[in-house]
Structure formats: structure tokens, C-alpha cells
Amino acid sequence: IKHSYSHHVTFHRLMLEVLEFDYLHYKLQFHILSLLVRQYNNMLEVKDGLNRNYSFRQIAEKTGIKDWLVRKMADIVRNMKYDEIKNCLEACAKAEQDIKSGNLTETLSIELLIITLSNRIKVQ
């Protein structure tokens, strides 16, 4: 009986570790997704500022993004269309919806998102 109890406790601990790993994995997937969303939102704001002929300083003031980061993003988005960036944000929203609805696992959804984003962005 003692052996059975210790086996049960060990199995219980193992299951808790698996659940904890799954939870951390799930949080990591959403963290990756939130980082992508934030980056594309920032890129969209910088692109909008450039389209309005704002200076880097003006864009930084209006968006709250650091001036040096606005300059780096401007180099990236200069050759991108506004709609390309917006489509990337929409792809992120679809990935989140697929995860939350259970249509796709977190991992598969994020992997497909990364593939989709890398195929959509054509920086010259």
C-alpha cells in the first residue's frame, strides 16, 4: 500500500509539472503574439506619421515611442505599404482568434502566423 501511495504522489507531481509546463507554454505563445502585435502597432503609427510628413521627433511625441526607435522603425517601414502592415495586424488578430476558439493549437497558430508574416512582408 505504501508503494502504491508513493507512486500516486509521484504521478500527481508529474501531472502538476506537465500542467505547469503547458500553462507556461501557453503564456509564452501569447507573449510572442502580444510582442508581434505591439511591434506592428508601432510600425503602423510610425508609417502613419511618415505619411503625414511628421518629423521623427513629432512621431515620437505623438506615439510615445522613443526617438531612436522611431528612426529605426522608419527605416523598416519606409518601403512598406500602410496596408501591408495593417494586414500583418489582421493576421495576428486571426491567430489569436484561432487559439481562443480552439481552431488551432497555440503552437500551430503562432508557427502559421510567422510563416504568413514572413511571406507578406517584402522589404526592399
Disulfide bonds with the S-S distance in Angstrom:
none
